[in-house]
Amino acid sequence: MIKLFVGLGNPGPEYEDTRHNAGFWWIDALARELKVTLMPERSYWGLMARTTINGQNVWLLEPQTFMNLSGKSVGALARFFKIQPEEVLVVHDELDFEPGIVKLKHGGSHGGHNGLRDIHAQLGSPNYWRLRVGIGHPGNKGEVANWVLKKPSPDHMKLIEDALIHSLKSWPEMVAGQMDKATLAIHTTKAPRPKPPRKPAPDAAAEDKA
């Protein structure tokens, strides 16, 4: 089961609406859903909230260390409360997915994401869960740094927000340890309902003969 929900981003108002902060947006939405308030916790270098769901302690965390040192915050909290890597979900922006796409994944490489790289090092394991929120790719590797630190276009922002809302619905399954069910729900999107076929126009000539 997931005991620690982590959202990645950079602290400060200048970064608040940038693509790299998609993880913060998800945790903010979860905090509203759970009716908890994230508060500064100096011991864990982050904003943290703690609540109880069905008798289980659950933590929400937004590291305030800047992206490259995210693991410093995650590792400190996980070690203190004896939370295993398999009980951690990290929500982060994903360049490889277009806006509107969100995927749940267990383990694997950090894929060059600096926040995940540091979490790998601090947890000593890649076996934590990730929720990958698509932000799109600028098309040029040299533009990635600027891309993640800029605001999405209004159209892209709407797609990202829809993906956040869709994936957020699966938090109860995550807390219950029903990760297969959560994965299926997140990876399944409603197909648009097909429009009913148009009725053929009446044959005027046939009507004249009637």
N, C-alpha and C positions, 0 to 999 in steps of 0.2 A: 504494500500500500504506500501511497505518497504521504509523507509526513512533512516534508519541506518543499514549499513552492517558491522558486527563485525566479525573479525577472531581471534580465540584464539591461543595462543602459548606462548613461553618463549623468552624473548629478549636475544641477544648476539650470536656471531658466533658459540659458542660451541653447541647451541641448534638448529641452523638454519635448519639442515637437519633431525631433529629427528621427530618421528611419532607424538609427541604432538603438533607439529607446522603445522599440516595440515590446520588449519584455516588460518594461516598467508599465506600459499601458495595460497589459494583460493583468498584472498583479494589482494595479489600481482598480480595475474592474472587479476582480475577485474579492478584494477588500470591501468594495461597496456591496457585493452580493452577500458576503458573510457578516456585514455590518460591524467591521473592525477598523481600527485606525492604525496606520503605520506610524511608528514613533522612532526617533533616533535611538540607536543602541550602540554606544561607543565600544562596548566589548566585542561587537561583531562588525564594526565598521559599516553599518548599514541602517536602513529603515526597516523595522521589524514589527510584526503583529503576531500574537499567539491566541489561539482559540481552541475550543474542544468540540469535536464533532463525533457524535455517537460514542462518547467516552474516550476518544482518541485525541491526543494533543496534535495540533497542526500549526505549523509556522509559515508565515509569509515573509519574504525577504527581498529587499532591493539594495544590493551593494552600493555604497557611496564612495567606492575606492577608485572610480573610473574603470572603464571596461577592461583594460589590460591586467588589472589586479583583482578581478572579480572573485577569484578563488580564495583570496585572503579572507574575505567576508564569509563566503560559503563554508570554507573549511573550518573556520573558528566556531561557527554555530553548530555545524554537523558534529564536530568532535566533542563539544561540550555536552550536547544532548544525546550523544551516541546514536546519531542517525546514520544509517548505512547508505552507501551510494545508490542502491536500488530503491531507496525510499525518498530520493530527491528528484524533483522535476525542475529543469531549467528551461525557461521560456526565452527565446532569443530570435533576433532577425536572421533571415536566411536569404542570401543573395541568389542562390540557385533556383528559387521559386518565384514565380510571378506574384504580384500583389493579388490577394484573394485566395491564395493557396496556403494551407496550414497542414502540417503533418506531425504525427507523434512517432518518436523513435527511441529505442533502447540501445544504449552503448554505441560503439563505433568511434571513428576518429573525430578530431575537433574540426577538420576540414578547413584549417587556416583561420578560424574564428578566434581572435585573441582572448575573448572572455572565456570561451570553452577551453582553450589551451591552458589557462591558468587554473581553472577548476579541475582539469585533469591532474595537474601537478599537485594541487593541494589536497584533493580527495585521494590521490594515489590510485585512482581507478577510473576507467572510462564508462563504468557500468551504471551510470545514472541515466534517467530519462530526459529527453529533450522534446520540447514543443517548438517546432521550426515555423516561424511566421514569415511568409514570403514578402520581400520588399522589392524584388526585381533586381536586375543587374544593369549598370550603365552601358555595357557593351564593350568597355575598354578597361582592362585590368588597372591601368594607371589612374583611372578616375574613381576607383572604388572608395578610397579614403574620403574624397569629397562627397561622394554619393551618399554614404551612410550617415554623414554628418549634416545632411540637408533635409529640409522638409519634403515629404511626398507631395505630388500634385494633388489637387482636390479629388480628381477621379481615382487616383491610386489610394488616397487616404480612405475614401469610402469603401473600397475593396478590402483594405486592411482591417478597417473597423468591422466589416461584416464577417471577416474570417475570425477575428477575436471573439465576437459574439457567438459565432457558431461553435468554436472550440471550447469556450467557457462553459457551455452547457454540460460538459462531461466531467467537471470537477467532482461530483458526487461518486462517480464510478472510480475515479483515481484514488480518492480517499478510502474507498471500500476495497481497493486492491483489484478491481475488475478492469485490468489494463487492456485485455483483449476487447472487451466491450467498449471501452473508451476509444481505443484505436479505430474500431469499426465505425463508431458514430462520427468521429472527427474526419475520417477519410471518406465518408459518404456524404455527398451533397445532393440535395433534391434536384432532380432533373426538371427543367421547365415543363409545365403541363402543356401537351400539344393542343393546338387550337382545333376545334371541331371542323370537319370538312365543310366547305361552302356548298350550299345547295345549288344545283344547276339552275340557271335562269330559265323561266318557262319559255317554251317555244311559241313565239307569237303566231306563227303560221298554223300550228296545231290548234291553238285557241280559236283562230278564225273559223276553222273547219268544224269545231265542236257545236 
